[in-house]
Amino acid sequence: MTSNEVQLERKMIRLQRHVSLIEAVAVFLTKHPILASRCDLELLRGCVGLDFEEKAFIRPLGKDPIRLRLERRSEDQEDFAERTIYEDVSALSTFSFKWA
């Protein structure tokens, strides 16, 4: 394999990963259509996530399987453990927010 072919293959793998992350968010919204009016799409560290009125967001993570982590908005952006509300919302059959 030539250097160009290797570079092309790597880029194609990265693009497919981004497509998979976006598809996971799309499947989640299709499963929970009422949330579409309550959130906005937002670019979150290189992937598209869901933003809920600057209170929380859903970020796609992982490779196989992809998880959708629900996190609180926080001033301390590095404290993942403190702001994680639910590790994977993709498997939930019902979904609702009850803000304190």
Steps between C-alpha positions, in 0.01 A plus 500: 500500500639843409527788742210677328279193530581466871420867561175467306399192699569676831294800395214278389503322838487835683214621279305178562546549875349850476212363293439229763490759781253716308285195420487410871365848580250476211374160619456640852298799373288272281429285805414811710348750252358726769857592599564653158310813603682520834859487376739645247777331308841604627856424399658331804871420475492392140160332494138610489307480826174629643485816712212545745452869580854541630416271794617165365618329186520155346839409355566192282805306620680173435546280199308177527252539646453876491356642823307823543607658829272757666702769677421816696638831379778595737747783547765235567509337157764244603308331783323224302403290804323790671301611200395157364130445562455174310775301330293374204151627414486320164339189651229686692146432381364821652686820556405811691681780677407611849716800577555590863 
